[in-house]
Amino acid sequence: MINTPFEVAVLKCAGALAIKMGALHLFTVRTRLMTGDIKTSRKAVFKEDSDMMSKNDFFASFFKTILGAFGPTLCTIERWTGVAGNAAENEPFFVGVALAYANSGIKPPEWATTAVYAFTFFRYVHCLVYLNGDWIPQPFRGLSYSLSLFAMMALAISAVAA
């Protein structure tokens, strides 16, 4: 049963981060369908993927339609896969620490709820800056990443010290 502001924050922010990751994957697929690039940032390319892209496949057409795969691409495939990889390398650890803390029965510090919301906010900022790196210069990507990392480390250190 969710009954503290910290637990509500963890629930909302875990959901928001999962939605962001799902959207990143959908936009990556959309860009792959639009460009035909199924190789970039992949360790393996499977025959069934190549077959689907090389012919007028019903499913490729279906996915192009539902994902709105027409017009200009929003970003390069490298940016989509880069930001998705960065999110996959960072966000699960934060969610894991936050969920463990929320379910431990130990009362987190007063600032912990703010840290959860700050982490999520800065991860969204990082995503937007990463995707728009051609016109949003550094240090904004590094700064948003560092601030989210600071929130994660503060919560993790607090959990270890509890």
C-alpha positions in Angstrom: 0.0 0.0 0.0 1.4 3.4 -1.0 1.1 5.8 1.9 4.1 8.2 1.9 5.1 11.0 -0.4 8.3 9.1 -1.1 6.5 6.0 -2.3 4.2 8.1 -4.5 7.2 9.8 -6.0 8.9 6.4 -6.7 5.8 5.0 -8.3 5.2 8.1 -10.5 8.9 8.5 -11.5 9.4 4.8 -12.3 6.4 5.0 -14.5 7.6 8.2 -16.2 11.0 6.6 -16.9 9.4 3.5 -18.3 7.2 5.6 -20.6 10.3 7.5 -21.8 12.2 4.3 -22.5 9.3 2.8 -24.4 8.9 6.0 -26.5 12.7 6.0 -27.3 12.4 2.5 -28.6 9.4 3.3 -30.7 11.2 6.3 -32.2 14.2 4.2 -32.8 12.1 1.7 -34.8 10.4 4.5 -36.6 13.8 5.9 -37.7 15.1 2.5 -38.7 12.0 2.0 -40.9 12.3 5.4 -42.4 16.0 5.1 -43.2 16.3 1.4 -43.8 19.2 1.4 -41.4 18.9 -1.8 -39.3 22.7 -2.2 -38.7 23.8 0.9 -36.8 24.4 0.4 -33.1 23.5 -3.3 -33.2 25.8 -6.1 -32.3 23.9 -8.5 -34.6 21.5 -8.1 -37.5 19.2 -11.0 -38.0 18.0 -12.5 -41.3 14.3 -11.9 -40.5 15.0 -8.2 -39.9 16.8 -7.8 -43.2 14.1 -9.8 -45.0 11.4 -7.6 -43.7 13.2 -4.4 -44.7 14.2 -5.6 -48.1 10.8 -6.5 -49.5 7.4 -4.9 -49.4 6.5 -6.7 -46.2 3.0 -6.3 -44.7 4.4 -5.9 -41.2 6.9 -3.3 -42.3 4.1 -1.4 -43.9 1.9 -1.8 -40.9 4.6 -0.6 -38.5 5.5 2.3 -40.8 1.8 3.4 -40.7 1.2 3.1 -36.9 4.6 4.8 -36.1 4.0 7.6 -38.6 7.2 6.7 -40.4 7.0 9.4 -43.1 8.4 12.9 -43.5 11.8 13.8 -42.1 13.4 11.8 -39.3 13.5 13.6 -36.0 17.1 12.6 -35.2 19.8 10.3 -36.5 19.7 6.6 -35.5 22.9 7.1 -33.6 21.2 9.7 -31.4 18.1 7.5 -30.7 20.2 4.4 -29.9 22.7 6.4 -27.9 20.2 8.0 -25.6 18.3 4.7 -25.2 21.5 3.0 -24.3 22.4 5.7 -21.8 19.0 5.4 -20.2 19.3 1.7 -20.0 22.7 2.0 -18.3 21.6 4.5 -15.7 17.9 4.5 -14.9 17.3 0.9 -13.8 19.9 1.4 -11.0 18.1 4.4 -9.7 14.7 2.8 -9.9 16.2 -0.3 -8.1 17.6 1.8 -5.2 14.4 3.8 -5.0 12.1 0.7 -4.9 14.4 -1.0 -2.4 14.3 2.0 -0.2 10.5 2.4 -0.5 9.9 -1.2 0.4 12.5 -1.5 3.2 10.3 0.0 5.9 13.1 2.5 6.7 12.0 6.1 6.6 14.0 7.9 3.9 15.4 11.4 4.6 13.1 14.4 4.0 15.0 15.3 0.8 14.6 11.8 -0.7 11.3 12.6 -2.4 12.9 15.7 -4.0 15.8 13.5 -5.2 13.4 11.1 -6.9 11.6 13.9 -8.8 14.9 15.7 -9.6 16.4 12.5 -11.0 13.5 12.0 -13.3 13.4 15.6 -14.3 17.1 15.7 -15.2 16.9 12.4 -17.1 14.1 13.9 -19.3 16.2 17.0 -19.8 19.2 14.9 -20.6 17.2 12.9 -23.2 16.0 16.1 -24.9 19.4 17.6 -25.0 21.0 14.4 -26.2 18.5 14.2 -29.1 19.0 17.8 -30.0 22.8 17.9 -29.6 23.2 19.6 -33.0 21.7 22.8 -31.7 22.0 22.5 -27.9 25.7 22.6 -27.1 27.6 21.0 -24.3 27.8 21.5 -21.3 24.0 21.1 -21.1 24.0 17.3 -21.8 26.8 16.8 -19.3 25.2 19.0 -16.7 21.8 17.3 -16.9 23.5 13.9 -16.7 25.7 15.0 -13.7 22.7 16.4 -11.8 20.7 13.2 -12.3 23.8 11.2 -11.2 24.1 13.4 -8.1 20.5 12.6 -7.2 21.0 8.9 -7.7 24.3 8.8 -5.7 22.7 10.8 -2.8 19.8 8.4 -2.6 22.1 5.3 -2.9 24.5 6.6 -0.2 21.6 7.4 2.1 20.3 3.8 1.5 23.7 2.3 2.3 24.0 4.5 5.4 20.5 3.7 6.7 
